[in-house]
Amino acid sequence: MYLIKDLPITERPRERLKEVGITNLSNKELLAIILKTGTKNKSVTMLAIDILNKYDLDSFKDLSIKDLTSIKGIGEVKAIELISAIELGKRIFLKEVNKLIKLDNPKLIWEDSKYLFNGLKQEYFYCYYFNNKQELITRKLIFMGTINSSVTHTREIFKEAYKVSASSIVCLHNHPSNDISPSKADILFTERLIKTGNIQGIPVVDHIIVGEDSFYSFYEHKNSLNI
């Protein structure tokens, strides 16, 4: 079995980490450190390259044990160790981004939210919940699938708002086609949300359609709504 210690010292990821610092290591080297060992016929570095060739970094957050064990040389133990490391990284990142930050215009909210929608193949609907200073309290995935005016969805949105004592809400969803033009269903649903928010005393101040390079803000197109 190929081990990291079998590599020349100058190519050993752990030695390079100590020499140049973790931020200067390549994705391949970081993966090799997590994997620790290769196989009888393949070094740990080559195994890391195989993973990166099959899955780009953007897809790592959604990898499963089955995905990883489909790669020759990755057994269940290695797959479990790798997805555990990925999950820990996600939790650390989310804890960091969940610090109270002020997001007081649609562009800032769109820029903050893009990572949530990256590479998705269906519609995801999130809500951002704010305090009275327009500081973000939390982000919450409410549902997946095509938007409609379901009472269940509306109830879930405001149930979470009461739970975190939110003063206002901004709703966001993506169009997998990357066309940010609102559909008729988007418009009707937004009108319903705004009216419900006014009744509940927790205003829905915006609904943003998230695209990769642009966004559509209902707040910025108030005249398109019948409210």
C-alpha positions as CSV (number, residue, x, y, z in Angstrom):
1,M,0.0,0.0,0.0
2,Y,1.3,3.4,-0.9
3,L,1.7,5.7,2.1
4,I,2.5,9.4,2.3
5,K,5.9,8.5,3.8
6,D,6.7,6.7,0.5
7,L,6.6,10.0,-1.3
8,P,9.8,12.2,-1.7
9,I,9.9,14.6,1.3
10,T,9.4,17.6,-1.0
11,E,6.1,16.0,-2.2
12,R,4.7,15.0,1.2
13,P,1.6,17.1,1.9
14,R,2.1,17.1,5.7
15,E,5.7,18.3,5.3
16,R,4.7,20.9,2.8
17,L,1.9,22.1,5.2
18,K,4.5,22.7,7.9
19,E,6.9,24.4,5.5
20,V,4.6,26.7,3.6
21,G,1.3,26.8,5.6
22,I,-2.1,25.2,5.0
23,T,-3.4,28.0,2.8
24,N,-0.7,27.3,0.2
25,L,-1.5,23.6,-0.2
26,S,-3.4,22.5,-3.3
27,N,-6.8,20.8,-3.1
28,K,-5.0,17.6,-4.1
29,E,-2.6,17.9,-1.1
30,L,-5.4,18.6,1.4
31,L,-7.3,15.6,0.2
32,A,-4.2,13.4,0.4
33,I,-3.8,14.4,4.1
34,I,-7.4,13.4,4.9
35,L,-7.2,10.1,2.9
36,K,-3.8,9.2,4.6
37,T,-3.1,6.1,2.4
38,G,-3.4,5.0,-1.1
39,T,-3.9,1.5,-2.5
40,K,-1.6,-1.3,-3.6
41,N,-1.3,0.2,-7.1
42,K,-2.0,3.8,-6.5
43,S,-0.5,6.5,-4.4
44,V,-2.6,8.6,-2.0
45,T,-1.9,11.6,-4.3
46,M,-3.2,9.8,-7.3
47,L,-6.2,8.8,-5.4
48,A,-6.9,12.4,-4.5
49,I,-6.5,13.4,-8.1
50,D,-9.1,10.7,-9.1
51,I,-11.6,12.2,-6.7
52,L,-11.0,15.8,-8.0
53,N,-11.3,14.6,-11.6
54,K,-14.7,13.0,-10.9
55,Y,-16.1,15.7,-8.6
56,D,-15.4,19.4,-8.6
57,L,-15.2,21.2,-5.3
58,D,-18.7,22.8,-5.7
59,S,-20.2,19.3,-5.6
60,F,-18.3,18.1,-2.5
61,K,-20.9,19.4,-0.1
62,D,-23.4,16.9,-1.5
63,L,-21.2,13.9,-1.8
64,S,-22.5,10.6,-0.3
65,I,-20.7,7.4,0.7
66,K,-22.1,5.8,-2.5
67,D,-20.6,8.6,-4.6
68,L,-17.2,8.2,-3.1
69,T,-17.0,4.4,-3.0
70,S,-17.8,4.4,-6.8
71,I,-14.1,5.5,-7.2
72,K,-11.7,2.6,-7.3
73,G,-9.5,2.7,-4.2
74,I,-12.1,4.5,-1.9
75,G,-13.6,2.1,0.5
76,E,-16.4,2.8,3.0
77,V,-14.0,3.8,5.8
78,K,-12.3,6.4,3.6
79,A,-15.6,7.7,2.3
80,I,-17.0,8.1,5.8
81,E,-13.9,9.9,7.0
82,L,-14.0,12.3,4.0
83,I,-17.7,13.2,4.2
84,S,-17.3,13.7,8.0
85,A,-14.5,16.2,7.3
86,I,-16.7,17.9,4.7
87,E,-19.6,18.1,7.1
88,L,-17.5,19.6,9.8
89,G,-16.2,22.2,7.4
90,K,-19.8,23.1,6.5
91,R,-20.8,23.5,10.1
92,I,-17.8,25.7,10.9
93,F,-18.5,27.9,7.8
94,L,-22.2,28.2,8.6
95,K,-21.4,29.2,12.2
96,E,-19.1,31.9,10.9
97,V,-21.6,33.3,8.4
98,N,-24.4,33.2,11.0
99,K,-22.8,35.9,13.0
100,L,-25.0,39.0,13.1
101,I,-24.3,40.9,10.0
102,K,-26.2,43.8,8.5
103,L,-27.8,43.1,5.2
104,D,-29.9,46.2,4.3
105,N,-30.2,46.1,0.6
106,P,-31.1,43.4,-2.0
107,K,-27.6,43.2,-3.6
108,L,-26.0,42.5,-0.2
109,I,-28.5,39.7,0.5
110,W,-28.1,38.2,-3.0
111,E,-24.3,38.2,-2.6
112,D,-24.6,36.6,0.8
113,S,-27.0,33.9,-0.4
114,K,-25.4,32.7,-3.7
115,Y,-23.5,29.9,-2.0
116,L,-26.8,28.4,-0.8
117,F,-28.0,27.9,-4.4
118,N,-24.8,27.0,-6.2
119,G,-25.3,24.1,-8.6
120,L,-28.8,23.2,-7.6
121,K,-31.0,21.4,-10.1
122,Q,-34.4,22.3,-8.6
123,E,-35.9,25.3,-6.9
124,Y,-35.0,25.9,-3.3
125,F,-36.8,28.4,-1.1
126,Y,-35.0,30.1,1.8
127,C,-36.0,32.8,4.2
128,Y,-33.6,35.2,5.9
129,Y,-34.9,36.4,9.3
130,F,-33.8,39.8,10.6
131,N,-33.9,41.8,13.8
132,N,-35.1,45.4,14.0
133,K,-31.6,46.6,13.0
134,Q,-31.8,44.6,9.7
135,E,-29.1,42.2,11.1
136,L,-29.4,38.6,10.0
137,I,-30.6,36.3,12.7
138,T,-30.7,33.1,10.7
139,R,-31.2,31.5,7.3
140,K,-33.7,28.7,6.9
141,L,-34.5,26.4,4.0
142,I,-38.3,26.3,3.9
143,F,-39.0,24.0,1.0
144,M,-37.7,22.5,-2.3
145,G,-39.6,22.4,-5.5
146,T,-41.7,24.7,-7.7
147,I,-43.2,27.7,-5.9
148,N,-46.9,27.8,-5.3
149,S,-49.2,29.5,-2.8
150,S,-49.4,26.5,-0.5
151,V,-50.8,27.4,2.9
152,T,-48.2,24.9,4.4
153,H,-45.3,26.9,3.0
154,T,-46.7,30.2,4.3
155,R,-47.3,28.7,7.7
156,E,-43.7,27.4,7.9
157,I,-42.3,30.8,7.0
158,F,-44.0,32.6,9.8
159,K,-43.6,29.8,12.3
160,E,-39.9,30.1,12.0
161,A,-40.2,33.9,12.3
162,Y,-41.9,33.6,15.6
163,K,-39.4,31.0,16.8
164,V,-36.4,33.4,16.3
165,S,-38.3,36.6,17.2
166,A,-37.7,38.1,13.8
167,S,-38.8,41.6,13.0
168,S,-38.8,41.1,9.2
169,I,-38.3,38.5,6.5
170,V,-36.6,38.3,3.1
171,C,-37.6,35.3,1.0
172,L,-35.2,33.9,-1.7
173,H,-35.5,31.2,-4.3
174,N,-33.6,30.2,-7.4
175,H,-34.6,29.3,-10.9
176,P,-32.5,26.4,-12.1
177,S,-32.7,27.8,-15.7
178,N,-30.8,30.9,-14.3
179,D,-33.6,33.0,-15.8
180,I,-34.4,35.5,-13.0
181,S,-37.6,36.7,-14.5
182,P,-40.5,36.2,-12.1
183,S,-43.2,33.7,-13.1
184,K,-46.9,34.4,-12.5
185,A,-46.7,31.9,-9.6
186,D,-43.8,33.9,-8.2
187,I,-45.8,37.1,-8.3
188,L,-48.9,35.6,-6.8
189,F,-47.0,33.9,-4.0
190,T,-45.1,37.1,-3.2
191,E,-48.3,39.1,-3.0
192,R,-49.7,36.4,-0.6
193,L,-46.6,36.6,1.5
194,I,-46.6,40.3,1.8
195,K,-50.3,40.4,2.8
196,T,-49.8,37.7,5.3
197,G,-46.7,39.4,6.8
198,N,-48.7,42.6,7.2
199,I,-51.4,40.7,9.1
200,Q,-48.9,38.9,11.2
201,G,-47.0,42.0,12.1
202,I,-43.7,40.6,10.6
203,P,-43.3,42.2,7.2
204,V,-41.9,40.3,4.2
205,V,-39.7,43.2,3.0
206,D,-38.4,41.5,-0.2
207,H,-38.5,38.3,-2.3
208,I,-35.4,37.8,-4.3
209,I,-35.0,35.5,-7.3
210,V,-31.3,34.4,-7.2
211,G,-29.3,33.9,-10.3
212,E,-25.6,33.1,-10.7
213,D,-24.7,36.5,-12.0
214,S,-27.7,38.6,-11.2
215,F,-30.9,38.8,-9.2
216,Y,-34.5,40.0,-9.3
217,S,-35.8,41.9,-6.3
218,F,-39.5,42.4,-5.8
219,Y,-38.7,45.3,-3.5
220,E,-37.1,47.0,-6.4
221,H,-40.1,46.3,-8.7
222,K,-42.9,47.1,-6.3
223,N,-45.1,48.3,-9.1
224,S,-45.3,44.7,-10.5
225,L,-47.3,43.6,-7.4
226,N,-51.0,43.9,-6.8
227,I,-50.9,44.9,-3.1
